[in-house]
Amino acid sequence: MGAMANSPNGNAHHGGGQPEKRKIARIEVDRTLCIGSATCIALASEAFALDNENKAVVQPGWKKHDDETLWEAAKSCPVFAIKLFGEDGKQIYP
Ligand code: SF4
């Protein structure tokens, strides 16, 4: 991690409202909860699809969506079936 040595005022604060880089490391759909409403697919079509049982399954291309979109898709699920996990393996949503 390079320190900002050339920062004119020795910037003491870190961050400053910059959104974090990719935080979602894994997505899971709880099939026992999913009711096939397809809201998640409407929001993130590369990340979710319905299988032949009308349950959402995470697609291999989910990383094509940015975290914000994936977060919106997860929040759109009426039954909280979409679980998001961070890089440390901890569940971050819901
Ligand atoms: S929004 Fe939730 S309930 Fe609807 S298809 Fe997606 S995972 Fe299933």
Boltz pocket constraint, residues with backbone or C-beta under 6 A from the ligand:
constraints:
  - pocket:
      binder: B
      contacts: [[A, 29], [A, 33], [A, 34], [A, 35], [A, 36], [A, 37], [A, 38], [A, 39], [A, 40], [A, 41], [A, 48], [A, 54], [A, 55], [A, 56], [A, 73], [A, 76], [A, 77], [A, 78], [A, 79], [A, 80], [A, 81], [A, 82]]
      max_distance: 6.0
